Amino acid sequence: MDRNDIESKMKELLVEELGLDEDKITMSATFEEDLEVDSLGVVELLMALEDNFGVQIPDEEAESLVTVGEAVDLVEKKLNA
């Protein structure tokens, strides 16, 4: 799975799981400020990422995620490990 596929799936999950407006989702968008995702929303997203991509994301790595792009980077890194 290449980066474009991961980005597309990430947007899809953010829309489906959290009900976000797809137009607001960019790789530089921050979860809390730009997308107004609370901590529960982030947990829901992480669970969806783990299920959809078949990766494990430890809490300490998840806590450092600020932007959508960082989440894509992390998933890409996990998939290529």
N, CA, C and O atoms as a Tinker XYZ file with bonds, in Angstrom:
   324  protein
     1  N      0.858000   -1.188000    0.000000    73     2
     2  CA     0.000000    0.000000    0.000000    64     1     3
     3  C      0.894000    1.238000    0.000000    63     2     4     5
     4  O      1.765000    1.389000    0.857000    81     3
     5  N      0.668000    2.120000   -0.972000    73     3     6
     6  CA     1.518000    3.307000   -1.038000    64     5     7
     7  C      0.901000    4.466000   -0.253000    63     6     8     9
     8  O     -0.212000    4.368000    0.264000    81     7
     9  N      1.645000    5.547000   -0.181000    73     7    10
    10  CA     1.229000    6.683000    0.641000    64     9    11
    11  C     -0.123000    7.259000    0.196000    63    10    12    13
    12  O     -0.948000    7.627000    1.032000    81    11
    13  N     -0.344000    7.336000   -1.112000    73    11    14
    14  CA    -1.621000    7.877000   -1.597000    64    13    15
    15  C     -2.797000    7.029000   -1.139000    63    14    16    17
    16  O     -3.854000    7.554000   -0.790000    81    15
    17  N     -2.605000    5.704000   -1.142000    73    15    18
    18  CA    -3.658000    4.802000   -0.667000    64    17    19
    19  C     -3.929000    5.029000    0.818000    63    18    20    21
    20  O     -5.080000    5.041000    1.256000    81    19
    21  N     -2.854000    5.209000    1.586000    73    19    22
    22  CA    -2.997000    5.435000    3.028000    64    21    23
    23  C     -3.720000    6.757000    3.277000    63    22    24    25
    24  O     -4.610000    6.831000    4.124000    81    23
    25  N     -3.337000    7.804000    2.537000    73    23    26
    26  CA    -3.990000    9.111000    2.697000    64    25    27
    27  C     -5.478000    9.021000    2.372000    63    26    28    29
    28  O     -6.311000    9.570000    3.093000    81    27
    29  N     -5.806000    8.329000    1.289000    73    27    30
    30  CA    -7.216000    8.189000    0.895000    64    29    31
    31  C     -8.008000    7.446000    1.961000    63    30    32    33
    32  O     -9.111000    7.854000    2.324000    81    31
    33  N     -7.439000    6.353000    2.460000    73    31    34
    34  CA    -8.118000    5.557000    3.483000    64    33    35
    35  C     -8.259000    6.365000    4.775000    63    34    36    37
    36  O     -9.281000    6.272000    5.455000    81    35
    37  N     -7.241000    7.155000    5.115000    73    35    38
    38  CA    -7.292000    7.993000    6.313000    64    37    39
    39  C     -8.451000    8.982000    6.206000    63    38    40    41
    40  O     -9.222000    9.141000    7.153000    81    39
    41  N     -8.575000    9.640000    5.067000    73    39    42
    42  CA    -9.679000   10.589000    4.874000    64    41    43
    43  C    -11.019000    9.874000    4.999000    63    42    44    45
    44  O    -11.941000   10.362000    5.653000    81    43
    45  N    -11.109000    8.716000    4.364000    73    43    46
    46  CA   -12.342000    7.931000    4.401000    64    45    47
    47  C    -12.717000    7.586000    5.847000    63    46    48    49
    48  O    -13.879000    7.701000    6.235000    81    47
    49  N    -11.727000    7.162000    6.639000    73    47    50
    50  CA   -11.990000    6.803000    8.029000    64    49    51
    51  C    -12.410000    8.022000    8.850000    63    50    52    53
    52  O    -13.306000    7.927000    9.689000    81    51
    53  N    -11.767000    9.161000    8.612000    73    51    54
    54  CA   -12.116000   10.372000    9.353000    64    53    55
    55  C    -13.554000   10.794000    9.047000    63    54    56    57
    56  O    -14.263000   11.275000    9.932000    81    55
    57  N    -13.978000   10.617000    7.813000    73    55    58
    58  CA   -15.350000   10.966000    7.429000    64    57    59
    59  C    -16.333000    9.949000    8.017000    63    58    60    61
    60  O    -17.341000   10.323000    8.617000    81    59
    61  N    -16.028000    8.661000    7.836000    73    59    62
    62  CA   -16.942000    7.603000    8.292000    64    61    63
    63  C    -17.015000    7.484000    9.808000    63    62    64    65
    64  O    -18.104000    7.439000   10.382000    81    63
    65  N    -15.853000    7.431000   10.454000    73    63    66
    66  CA   -15.809000    7.174000   11.892000    64    65    67
    67  C    -16.146000    8.403000   12.736000    63    66    68    69
    68  O    -16.802000    8.291000   13.772000    81    67
    69  N    -15.694000    9.573000   12.289000    73    67    70
    70  CA   -15.840000   10.770000   13.118000    64    69    71
    71  C    -16.799000   11.798000   12.534000    63    70    72    73
    72  O    -17.056000   12.830000   13.153000    81    71
    73  N    -17.332000   11.519000   11.339000    73    71    74
    74  CA   -18.300000   12.427000   10.735000    64    73    75
    75  C    -17.719000   13.766000   10.335000    63    74    76    77
    76  O    -18.420000   14.778000   10.357000    81    75
    77  N    -16.432000   13.787000    9.965000    73    75    78
    78  CA   -15.797000   15.051000    9.591000    64    77    79
    79  C    -16.111000   15.419000    8.149000    63    78    80    81
    80  O    -16.445000   14.562000    7.331000    81    79
    81  N    -15.998000   16.710000    7.855000    73    79    82
    82  CA   -16.187000   17.224000    6.501000    64    81    83
    83  C    -14.912000   16.946000    5.708000    63    82    84    85
    84  O    -13.836000   17.423000    6.066000    81    83
    85  N    -15.037000   16.176000    4.635000    73    83    86
    86  CA   -13.860000   15.779000    3.857000    64    85    87
    87  C    -13.073000   16.982000    3.336000    63    86    88    89
    88  O    -11.853000   16.904000    3.191000    81    87
    89  N    -13.748000   18.075000    3.058000    73    87    90
    90  CA   -13.079000   19.266000    2.539000    64    89    91
    91  C    -12.096000   19.876000    3.544000    63    90    92    93
    92  O    -11.155000   20.565000    3.151000    81    91
    93  N    -12.310000   19.627000    4.816000    73    91    94
    94  CA   -11.438000   20.179000    5.859000    64    93    95
    95  C    -10.217000   19.301000    6.128000    63    94    96    97
    96  O     -9.272000   19.734000    6.788000    81    95
    97  N    -10.236000   18.074000    5.619000    73    95    98
    98  CA    -9.167000   17.129000    5.926000    64    97    99
    99  C     -8.004000   17.303000    4.954000    63    98   100   101
   100  O     -8.096000   16.951000    3.778000    81    99
   101  N     -6.906000   17.855000    5.477000    73    99   102
   102  CA    -5.668000   17.974000    4.710000    64   101   103
   103  C     -4.572000   17.306000    5.522000    63   102   104   105
   104  O     -4.757000   17.013000    6.704000    81   103
   105  N     -3.452000   17.070000    4.902000    73   103   106
   106  CA    -2.355000   16.415000    5.606000    64   105   107
   107  C     -1.777000   17.314000    6.696000    63   106   108   109
   108  O     -1.179000   16.821000    7.652000    81   107
   109  N     -1.950000   18.627000    6.560000    73   107   110
   110  CA    -1.423000   19.546000    7.579000    64   109   111
   111  C     -2.462000   19.899000    8.640000    63   110   112   113
   112  O     -2.146000   20.606000    9.597000    81   111
   113  N     -3.695000   19.419000    8.487000    73   111   114
   114  CA    -4.757000   19.728000    9.452000    64   113   115
   115  C     -4.456000   19.055000   10.791000    63   114   116   117
   116  O     -4.106000   17.876000   10.843000    81   115
   117  N     -4.599000   19.827000   11.872000    73   115   118
   118  CA    -4.408000   19.264000   13.204000    64   117   119
   119  C     -5.734000   18.678000   13.677000    63   118   120   121
   120  O     -6.810000   19.197000   13.378000    81   119
   121  N     -5.623000   17.579000   14.427000    73   119   122
   122  CA    -6.841000   16.913000   14.901000    64   121   123
   123  C     -7.643000   17.811000   15.828000    63   122   124   125
   124  O     -8.850000   17.972000   15.648000    81   123
   125  N     -6.976000   18.400000   16.824000    73   123   126
   126  CA    -7.705000   19.175000   17.832000    64   125   127
   127  C     -8.139000   20.545000   17.329000    63   126   128   129
   128  O     -9.305000   20.916000   17.465000    81   127
   129  N     -7.207000   21.300000   16.748000    73   127   130
   130  CA    -7.508000   22.678000   16.346000    64   129   131
   131  C     -8.345000   22.748000   15.073000    63   130   132   133
   132  O     -9.434000   23.322000   15.075000    81   131
   133  N     -7.839000   22.166000   13.985000    73   131   134
   134  CA    -8.489000   22.317000   12.679000    64   133   135
   135  C     -9.730000   21.437000   12.523000    63   134   136   137
   136  O    -10.744000   21.871000   11.975000    81   135
   137  N     -9.641000   20.209000   13.006000    73   135   138
   138  CA   -10.739000   19.260000   12.800000    64   137   139
   139  C    -11.646000   19.107000   14.012000    63   138   140   141
   140  O    -12.681000   18.446000   13.942000    81   139
   141  N    -11.252000   19.722000   15.126000    73   139   142
   142  CA   -12.038000   19.703000   16.366000    64   141   143
   143  C    -12.362000   18.279000   16.831000    63   142   144   145
   144  O    -13.491000   17.972000   17.214000    81   143
   145  N    -11.344000   17.426000   16.784000    73   143   146
   146  CA   -11.491000   16.044000   17.252000    64   145   147
   147  C    -11.026000   15.997000   18.702000    63   146   148   149
   148  O     -9.899000   16.386000   19.009000    81   147
   149  N    -11.893000   15.520000   19.595000    73   147   150
   150  CA   -11.521000   15.424000   21.002000    64   149   151
   151  C    -10.729000   14.136000   21.239000    63   150   152   153
   152  O    -10.535000   13.337000   20.323000    81   151
   153  N    -10.281000   13.952000   22.465000    73   151   154
   154  CA    -9.439000   12.791000   22.771000    64   153   155
   155  C    -10.164000   11.473000   22.519000    63   154   156   157
   156  O     -9.538000   10.496000   22.106000    81   155
   157  N    -11.460000   11.431000   22.758000    73   155   158
   158  CA   -12.232000   10.220000   22.478000    64   157   159
   159  C    -12.254000    9.941000   20.969000    63   158   160   161
   160  O    -12.154000    8.790000   20.543000    81   159
   161  N    -12.384000   10.988000   20.182000    73   159   162
   162  CA   -12.367000   10.849000   18.732000    64   161   163
   163  C    -11.041000   10.304000   18.240000    63   162   164   165
   164  O    -11.000000    9.477000   17.329000    81   163
   165  N     -9.958000   10.768000   18.843000    73   163   166
   166  CA    -8.626000   10.276000   18.468000    64   165   167
   167  C     -8.510000    8.790000   18.788000    63   166   168   169
   168  O     -7.966000    8.026000   17.991000    81   167
   169  N     -9.016000    8.378000   19.942000    73   167   170
   170  CA    -8.992000    6.958000   20.319000    64   169   171
   171  C     -9.797000    6.131000   19.311000    63   170   172   173
   172  O     -9.359000    5.061000   18.888000    81   171
   173  N    -10.974000    6.634000   18.932000    73   171   174
   174  CA   -11.797000    5.933000   17.936000    64   173   175
   175  C    -11.050000    5.801000   16.612000    63   174   176   177
   176  O    -11.083000    4.751000   15.971000    81   175
   177  N    -10.374000    6.884000   16.211000    73   175   178
   178  CA    -9.619000    6.860000   14.961000    64   177   179
   179  C     -8.486000    5.837000   15.041000    63   178   180   181
   180  O     -8.268000    5.078000   14.096000    81   179
   181  N     -7.772000    5.812000   16.154000    73   179   182
   182  CA    -6.658000    4.869000   16.307000    64   181   183
   183  C     -7.147000    3.425000   16.223000    63   182   184   185
   184  O     -6.499000    2.582000   15.603000    81   183
   185  N     -8.276000    3.145000   16.839000    73   183   186
   186  CA    -8.832000    1.794000   16.771000    64   185   187
   187  C     -9.195000    1.448000   15.333000    63   186   188   189
   188  O     -8.966000    0.324000   14.885000    81   187
   189  N     -9.761000    2.413000   14.610000    73   187   190
   190  CA   -10.130000    2.188000   13.206000    64   189   191
   191  C     -8.883000    1.980000   12.348000    63   190   192   193
   192  O     -8.883000    1.148000   11.442000    81   191
   193  N     -7.820000    2.736000   12.633000    73   191   194
   194  CA    -6.567000    2.570000   11.881000    64   193   195
   195  C     -5.991000    1.185000   12.113000    63   194   196   197
   196  O     -5.562000    0.515000   11.173000    81   195
   197  N     -5.982000    0.762000   13.365000    73   195   198
   198  CA    -5.448000   -0.566000   13.689000    64   197   199
   199  C     -6.251000   -1.654000   12.980000    63   198   200   201
   200  O     -5.675000   -2.599000   12.441000    81   199
   201  N     -7.574000   -1.525000   12.981000    73   199   202
   202  CA    -8.432000   -2.524000   12.335000    64   201   203
   203  C     -8.262000   -2.533000   10.819000    63   202   204   205
   204  O     -8.149000   -3.595000   10.206000    81   203
   205  N     -8.244000   -1.349000   10.225000    73   203   206
   206  CA    -8.221000   -1.252000    8.770000    64   205   207
   207  C     -6.857000   -1.507000    8.152000    63   206   208   209
   208  O     -6.763000   -2.024000    7.039000    81   207
   209  N     -5.806000   -1.149000    8.866000    73   207   210
   210  CA    -4.464000   -1.325000    8.315000    64   209   211
   211  C     -3.731000   -2.519000    8.914000    63   210   212   213
   212  O     -2.654000   -2.883000    8.443000    81   211
   213  N     -4.307000   -3.134000    9.952000    73   211   214
   214  CA    -3.671000   -4.297000   10.568000    64   213   215
   215  C     -2.369000   -3.964000   11.267000    63   214   216   217
   216  O     -1.435000   -4.765000   11.264000    81   215
   217  N     -2.305000   -2.780000   11.870000    73   215   218
   218  CA    -1.106000   -2.355000   12.594000    64   217   219
   219  C     -1.442000   -2.150000   14.068000    63   218   220   221
   220  O     -2.607000   -2.001000   14.436000    81   219
   221  N     -0.416000   -2.143000   14.900000    73   219   222
   222  CA    -0.570000   -1.823000   16.322000    64   221   223
   223  C      0.061000   -0.454000   16.569000    63   222   224   225
   224  O      1.201000   -0.208000   16.174000    81   223
   225  N     -0.680000    0.425000   17.219000    73   223   226
   226  CA    -0.176000    1.762000   17.520000    64   225   227
   227  C     -0.166000    1.935000   19.029000    63   226   228   229
   228  O     -1.211000    2.150000   19.643000    81   227
   229  N      1.023000    1.841000   19.629000    73   227   230
   230  CA     1.122000    2.008000   21.085000    64   229   231
   231  C      0.705000    3.413000   21.521000    63   230   232   233
   232  O      0.845000    4.375000   20.766000    81   231
   233  N      0.195000    3.516000   22.741000    73   231   234
   234  CA    -0.281000    4.799000   23.266000    64   233   235
   235  C      0.772000    5.895000   23.189000    63   234   236   237
   236  O      0.461000    7.037000   22.852000    81   235
   237  N      2.027000    5.547000   23.504000    73   235   238
   238  CA     3.067000    6.581000   23.512000    64   237   239
   239  C      3.297000    7.164000   22.119000    63   238   240   241
   240  O      3.646000    8.338000   21.992000    81   239
   241  N      3.105000    6.360000   21.077000    73   239   242
   242  CA     3.227000    6.884000   19.715000    64   241   243
   243  C      1.977000    7.679000   19.352000    63   242   244   245
   244  O      2.070000    8.720000   18.701000    81   243
   245  N      0.835000    7.203000   19.760000    73   243   246
   246  CA    -0.426000    7.874000   19.443000    64   245   247
   247  C     -0.491000    9.262000   20.069000    63   246   248   249
   248  O     -1.031000   10.190000   19.466000    81   247
   249  N      0.053000    9.409000   21.263000    73   247   250
   250  CA    -0.013000   10.686000   21.972000    64   249   251
   251  C      0.746000   11.789000   21.249000    63   250   252   253
   252  O      0.455000   12.969000   21.441000    81   251
   253  N      1.723000   11.415000   20.416000    73   251   254
   254  CA     2.534000   12.424000   19.731000    64   253   255
   255  C      1.915000   12.887000   18.410000    63   254   256   257
   256  O      2.430000   13.808000   17.777000    81   255
   257  N      0.816000   12.257000   17.990000    73   255   258
   258  CA     0.193000   12.626000   16.715000    64   257   259
   259  C     -0.574000   13.941000   16.854000    63   258   260   261
   260  O     -1.439000   14.084000   17.719000    81   259
   261  N     -0.243000   14.888000   15.991000    73   259   262
   262  CA    -0.906000   16.189000   16.018000    64   261   263
   263  C     -1.668000   16.431000   14.722000    63   262   264   265
   264  O     -2.780000   16.960000   14.744000    81   263
   265  N     -1.076000   16.046000   13.589000    73   263   266
   266  CA    -1.702000   16.312000   12.297000    64   265   267
   267  C     -2.110000   15.010000   11.595000    63   266   268   269
   268  O     -1.659000   13.921000   11.951000    81   267
   269  N     -2.961000   15.156000   10.605000    73   267   270
   270  CA    -3.379000   14.015000    9.794000    64   269   271
   271  C     -2.151000   13.418000    9.101000    63   270   272   273
   272  O     -2.014000   12.197000    9.025000    81   271
   273  N     -1.268000   14.269000    8.601000    73   271   274
   274  CA    -0.057000   13.802000    7.927000    64   273   275
   275  C      0.820000   12.956000    8.836000    63   274   276   277
   276  O      1.405000   11.968000    8.394000    81   275
   277  N      0.915000   13.343000   10.114000    73   275   278
   278  CA     1.712000   12.553000   11.066000    64   277   279
   279  C      1.095000   11.174000   11.265000    63   278   280   281
   280  O      1.815000   10.187000   11.408000    81   279
   281  N     -0.227000   11.101000   11.276000    73   279   282
   282  CA    -0.895000    9.809000   11.414000    64   281   283
   283  C     -0.631000    8.944000   10.179000    63   282   284   285
   284  O     -0.409000    7.739000   10.295000    81   283
   285  N     -0.657000    9.565000    8.999000    73   283   286
   286  CA    -0.351000    8.841000    7.765000    64   285   287
   287  C      1.093000    8.343000    7.805000    63   286   288   289
   288  O      1.366000    7.196000    7.450000    81   287
   289  N      2.017000    9.207000    8.238000    73   287   290
   290  CA     3.431000    8.817000    8.347000    64   289   291
   291  C      3.591000    7.599000    9.248000    63   290   292   293
   292  O      4.320000    6.664000    8.918000    81   291
   293  N      2.909000    7.617000   10.383000    73   291   294
   294  CA     3.026000    6.528000   11.342000    64   293   295
   295  C      2.498000    5.215000   10.761000    63   294   296   297
   296  O      3.133000    4.170000   10.901000    81   295
   297  N      1.342000    5.274000   10.115000    73   295   298
   298  CA     0.771000    4.068000    9.513000    64   297   299
   299  C      1.710000    3.549000    8.417000    63   298   300   301
   300  O      1.961000    2.348000    8.316000    81   299
   301  N      2.220000    4.472000    7.603000    73   299   302
   302  CA     3.133000    4.069000    6.527000    64   301   303
   303  C      4.370000    3.390000    7.102000    63   302   304   305
   304  O      4.824000    2.369000    6.585000    81   303
   305  N      4.910000    3.961000    8.170000    73   303   306
   306  CA     6.090000    3.378000    8.831000    64   305   307
   307  C      5.778000    1.974000    9.367000    63   306   308   309
   308  O      6.584000    1.055000    9.222000    81   307
   309  N      4.617000    1.821000    9.980000    73   307   310
   310  CA     4.220000    0.517000   10.544000    64   309   311
   311  C      4.045000   -0.536000    9.428000    63   310   312   313
   312  O      4.437000   -1.692000    9.585000    81   311
   313  N      3.458000   -0.116000    8.324000    73   311   314
   314  CA     3.213000   -1.044000    7.224000    64   313   315
   315  C      4.515000   -1.489000    6.548000    63   314   316   317
   316  O      4.612000   -2.603000    6.032000    81   315
   317  N      5.506000   -0.604000    6.560000    73   315   318
   318  CA     6.772000   -0.902000    5.887000    64   317   319
   319  C      7.823000   -1.482000    6.822000    63   318   320   321
   320  O      8.951000   -1.751000    6.406000    81   319
   321  N      7.454000   -1.675000    8.086000    73   319   322
   322  CA     8.423000   -2.172000    9.080000    64   321   323
   323  C      8.733000   -3.650000    8.842000    63   322   324
   324  O      9.524000   -4.241000    9.576000    81   323
